[in-house]
Amino acid sequence: MLTIRREEPEDAEAVARVHIHGWQAGYAGIMPDEVLRRLNVVAWAQRRRDLGTADPEHPFTTLLVEHHGTVVGFTTFGPYRNNQDRSDLDPTYGEVVAMYVEPAHWGDGTARTLLAVAEDGLAGRGLHEYRLWVLADNGRARRFYERAGLSADGVRSTYPVPLSGGRPPVDLAELRYTGRIAR
């Protein structure tokens, strides 16, 4: 049985774990292996706490999906970030900032449920259109979003992935997808 609920401060490590597992499985072969190997649940959980993602006054909402009491996915949504900058928000569009599911739950409807609750949350803010960014080489995610009715709108960006040892970052191409909220 799936349960949807809002993120609470004590969920930081569970959400970070899902996030990291999603990166490691979803970005394998796209992102450098050294980056995926060094991901750290404790550090990512602290980053969530520092950003205040569970604060009800935060401009972005994070909803979790639990399967028998275990967090197996999450989505974060809110106003569109101009240039992907959290301090430059455009409230006329929504954005799904993040959506990750434990790989063991890929294909079981969990991601569809998360996208639907994000759309409902954005509709509740009076929005009719939303955007999200996806790595260009992430074919699985792109197919999922396209089946859900979103499409690439031609806007591209670069996601810089920092490397260790003072080496320059690896730049990964991102595509922006746009969807209508039919609710």
C-alpha positions in Angstrom: 0.0 0.0 0.0 1.3 3.5 -1.0 1.0 6.4 1.3 1.7 10.0 0.3 2.7 12.6 2.9 4.6 15.8 3.3 8.3 15.6 4.2 9.1 16.2 7.9 12.5 17.2 9.2 13.2 13.6 10.5 12.8 12.3 6.9 16.0 13.9 5.7 18.1 10.7 5.7 15.4 8.5 4.1 14.9 11.1 1.3 18.6 11.4 0.8 18.9 7.6 0.6 16.2 7.5 -2.1 17.9 10.4 -3.9 21.3 8.8 -4.0 20.0 5.4 -5.0 18.1 7.1 -7.8 21.2 8.9 -9.0 23.4 5.7 -8.8 21.0 3.6 -10.8 19.5 6.3 -13.1 22.7 8.1 -14.0 25.0 5.1 -14.3 26.8 5.4 -17.6 25.8 9.1 -17.8 27.5 10.6 -14.8 31.2 9.8 -13.9 31.4 6.6 -11.8 33.6 8.5 -9.2 30.8 10.9 -8.6 28.2 8.2 -8.1 30.5 6.2 -5.8 31.2 9.2 -3.5 27.6 10.1 -2.8 27.0 10.3 0.9 23.6 9.9 2.7 24.7 11.8 5.8 26.0 14.8 3.8 22.9 14.9 1.5 20.6 14.7 4.5 22.4 17.6 6.1 22.1 19.6 2.9 18.3 19.0 3.0 18.2 20.2 6.6 20.2 23.3 5.7 17.9 24.1 2.8 14.9 23.7 5.0 13.0 21.5 2.5 10.6 20.3 5.2 9.7 23.8 6.4 6.0 24.5 5.6 7.0 28.1 4.6 9.6 26.9 2.1 8.6 27.9 -1.5 9.0 24.3 -2.6 7.0 21.3 -1.3 8.4 17.8 -1.0 6.0 15.0 -0.9 7.0 11.4 0.0 5.6 8.1 -1.1 5.9 5.3 1.4 5.4 1.6 0.8 4.5 -0.2 4.1 6.1 2.7 6.1 9.3 2.9 4.1 10.1 6.0 2.0 10.4 4.7 -1.6 10.2 8.0 -3.5 9.8 11.7 -3.4 9.0 14.7 -5.5 9.8 18.4 -4.9 7.8 21.1 -6.7 7.1 24.8 -6.6 7.5 28.0 -8.6 9.7 27.9 -11.7 13.4 28.7 -11.0 14.6 31.1 -13.6 18.1 29.8 -14.7 17.6 27.1 -12.1 18.2 29.6 -9.4 16.2 29.1 -6.2 16.5 32.8 -5.5 14.9 33.9 -8.8 11.4 32.4 -8.9 8.7 32.9 -11.5 5.3 32.1 -9.9 3.5 32.1 -13.3 4.9 28.6 -14.0 5.4 25.5 -11.8 8.4 23.3 -11.7 9.0 19.7 -10.6 12.5 20.3 -9.2 13.1 16.7 -8.3 11.4 13.3 -8.5 13.2 10.1 -7.5 12.1 6.6 -6.8 13.9 3.6 -5.3 15.1 1.5 -8.3 13.2 -1.5 -6.9 10.0 0.5 -7.4 10.7 1.6 -11.0 7.8 0.6 -13.3 5.3 -0.1 -10.5 3.4 3.1 -10.7 5.2 5.0 -7.9 6.6 7.6 -10.3 3.3 8.1 -12.0 1.7 8.7 -8.5 4.4 11.2 -7.6 4.0 13.1 -10.8 0.2 13.2 -10.3 0.6 14.6 -6.8 3.1 17.2 -8.0 0.6 18.3 -10.7 -2.2 18.4 -8.1 0.0 20.5 -5.8 0.9 22.9 -8.6 -2.8 23.1 -9.7 -3.6 24.0 -6.1 -1.4 27.0 -6.5 -3.4 28.1 -9.5 -0.8 27.0 -12.1 -1.7 25.6 -15.5 1.8 24.8 -16.9 4.9 23.4 -15.4 8.5 22.6 -16.4 11.2 20.3 -15.4 14.8 19.6 -16.3 16.1 16.2 -17.3 19.6 15.1 -18.4 19.6 14.7 -22.2 21.2 11.3 -22.0 18.6 10.0 -19.5 16.5 8.1 -22.0 14.5 6.3 -19.4 13.3 9.5 -17.6 12.7 11.2 -20.9 10.4 8.4 -22.1 8.6 8.5 -18.8 7.9 12.2 -19.1 6.9 11.9 -22.7 4.4 9.2 -21.9 3.0 11.4 -19.2 2.4 14.1 -21.8 5.4 16.4 -21.3 7.6 17.4 -24.2 11.0 19.0 -24.7 10.4 22.7 -25.5 13.8 23.4 -27.1 15.5 25.1 -24.1 18.8 23.5 -23.1 21.2 24.0 -20.2 24.3 22.5 -18.8 24.6 20.7 -15.5 28.1 20.9 -14.1 29.2 17.8 -12.2 32.2 18.6 -9.9 35.1 16.2 -9.9 37.6 15.6 -7.2 41.3 16.7 -7.3 40.7 20.2 -8.6 39.8 18.9 -12.0 37.3 20.9 -14.0 33.7 19.8 -13.8 32.0 17.5 -16.4 29.2 19.4 -18.2 26.1 17.3 -18.9 23.5 18.5 -21.3 20.0 19.1 -19.8 16.7 19.5 -21.7 13.7 21.4 -20.4 10.3 19.6 -20.6 7.0 21.4 -20.4 3.6 20.0 -19.4 0.1 21.3 -19.0 -1.9 20.7 -15.9 -5.3 19.5 -16.9 -6.9 19.7 -13.5 
